[in-house]
């Protein structure tokens, strides 16, 4: 599974047919996506009950597949983010219209806000998780200066796979397959940028592809590469810190 494909909107999941992937048994349609007290997606519900996020094996355009028919009683308080009030301090400034999440980890990738806070962006604005200060039972509290970093829906979500057209997704896959032979995990962004342009120009020479779609695919790949490198760097730093702590404990 390509990591890009794991990010999806709540609104793209609600209403999908849920199936037990091992038996093709219908579990009903997805009715809601639920989060735990930290704001992490942890369950979805169909007509038959609560299914843990860990049971999802695939989310496609027409159906959600699970590893088995497993229903559970949530062990911690859960709630829905949909239409949850958004506050700055004690001021109510809007609500959550939709959100994007990683269906493997449950992490929220972006919130789509409505209400007065989103009015400058046509009534819907994108808020990133780093601008969330706290998730209360009845509201999501955002930082005081968060409105300065909001973006329109089109601008704020342009680098998410779920928002790309079918043609751009196909080009991203095609370019990504070619890049596997040209770049390595340690290549710096400037090298990757050159290689992405090289692949983009090769495809453009044939005259078969729309240049604007090629540019969009190239920009997406470049952005994702930089994001992945940052994540790898943070993971390496955490691992090093854990090893250091374990060594200090061992040598006390």
N, C-alpha and C positions, 0 to 999 in steps of 0.2 A: 504494500500500500504506500503510495506516494504521500509524504507528510503534508503536502499542500492540500490534498483532498480530504483531510480530516477536519478542516474548518468548515462549518456549515451554519446557516441561519436557523434559529428556532422556527421561523415561519416556513422554512423548507421541509422541516421534519413533521410538524403538527399536521395531521391529516393523512400522512403516509400509511399504507397498509403494513402492519408488523407481521412478520412470518418467522416461525421457527425454521432456521436454515437447515437443520438436520432432517426434518420430517416434512417441511413445506406446510405445516399446520398454521392456519390463520389465527393470529392473536387479537385481531381487531385493528382499528385505526389508532394511530398515536393521538392522544388527547391533550397531553401537556408534558412539558419538560420541567423537572424539579431540581432545585439547588439546595445544598446544605448550608449551615450557618455562615460558612466562609465565602459563599457565593459560587462554589464549584458545582457544576452539573453532576447529579448523582443518580437520578432515576428518570424513567419516562413511564407514563401510564397509558394503557389501552383499556378497552372495556373489561378486560379480565383482571387487571390489577397493576401493581407496581413491578417494573423490571429494572434491575440494577444496570447502570451504564456499562459495567464490565461485561455484560452479556451481549452487547452489540457487536456483531461481526462485520457488518457492512451497512452503509446507508447509500442507497442509490436514488435516482430521480423518481422512481415509482414505488419503492418499498424499503422498509427497514428490516434487516435480517438479524436474528439472534443465534447464539450458539446452541441454545436449547430452550425449552419451555420452563423458565424459572421465574416465579413470582415471589416477592419478598415483602415483609413488613418493615418499613424504614425504622432503623434503630436510633436515628438522631432526628431532630426537628427538620423538616423540609418546607420549602415554600416556592412559590412561582415568582419569577422576576417580571413576567409580563404585566405591564401597566403598574409596576411598582413605582411609588412616588420617588422623585429625585429632589434632594434638598442640598442647599448650600448653607451650612450652619443650621439655623432653625427655619430658614425660608424655603417654602416649596416652590420649585422653579420648573417643574415638569414631571415627566414620567418616562418609563422605558417602553418604547414601542416594539422593539425587537432586539435580539442580540445574536452574536456569532460565537460559537464555542467549538472546542476541539473534542470530537466525540470519542477519542481514545483516552484523553486525560481528564476531561471535564472542565478544563480551564476556559474561562471567558476570554475571547479574543477582541471583542469590541461590543459596545452598547450603541443602539440607535435610539436617540431621545426625541420625545415630542414635548410640546408645551412652550412656555415663554422662553426658556433657555435656548430653544431651537428656532425661534422665529427669524433671526437674522439669516438662517440657512434654509429658508423656505418651509419651515415647520418640522423638519427632520434633520438631526445633526448627529455626528459620530463622536462618541467619547471612548477613549482608550482606557484600559484597566488601571494604568498607573495614575490616573487622575481620580480614582475612587479612594476616598478617605476611610469609609466604613460602610458595612452592609448591616443595617439594622433590621429588626423584624418587620417594620412597616415602611422602610425607606432605604434608598441608596444615597449616602452622603458623599458629595464630591468636593474636591478642593476649591477654595475660594477663587483661585485664578484659573480654574479649569475652563471657563467659557472662552478664554483667550486662545485655547488650543483646540477647540472644537472645529470640525470640518464638515462640509456638506457630505451627504450620503455618497455621491458619486466620487468625490475626492478622497474621502476617508476610507472607503472600502475598495479602492481600485487595485490594491495589491493582494486581495484575497481571492483564492482560487474559485470559491463558490460564486463570485460575482462576474467571472469571465464568461464570455460567449463561447459557444461550442467551437467556433473556428479558432479563437485565440487559444483555447485549451489544447486543441490538436497541434497548433504550432508550438506551444510550450513543450508538449510531449516530444515532438519531433526534434526541436532544438536541444532539449535536455538529453535525449538519447545520443545526439552527436557530441555534445559537450562532455559526456562521460569519458570519451577517449582523449579529450584535449586538456582537461583541467584536473588538478589533484586537490585534496582537502587542505593542503597547506599553501596553496596559491593565494597571494594577496589580491585584494579587490581590483587593483589596477590591471593585473594580469587577466583576471576573469573577465573584466570589462572588455579587454581587447579580444579575447576568445569569443565572447558572446557576440560582439560586433562582426567578427569574422564569419561565424555561422549565419548570422542574420544576413550579411552581404551575399553569402553563397546562395541562400535561398532566394534572395531578391533577384539575382542574375537570371534565374530561369523565367521570371516574369509570370509565374503561376500564382503568386500570393499578393494580396493587398498589402502595400507598404506600411500603411498605418497599423494594420494588425500585426505585422512583423515587428514594428517598433514597440507596440504594446507588449508583445510576448518577450522581447528582449529586455525591456525595462523591468518586467515582472521577474524574470530569471536573475537579473543583476541584483535586484532588491532582496530576493529570497536567499541568494548566496551570502550576501552580507549578514542577513539575519541568522542564518545557520552558523556562520563562523562565530558570531557573537555568542550564540548559545553554547557552542562547543567550548569556547574560551571560558565562559562562566562555569560550565560543567567541570572543566579541567581544574579551575581554581578551587571549586568546592571539594573535588576529590583530593587535591593536594592538602587543603586545610584539614580534611578528615584524617588523612594519613599522618599528618603532623601531630594532630591531637591524639591519635592512637599511639604513636611512638612516644609522646611525652607521658602518656598514661602508663605505658609499658615500662618506661625507664625511671619512673618515680622511685 
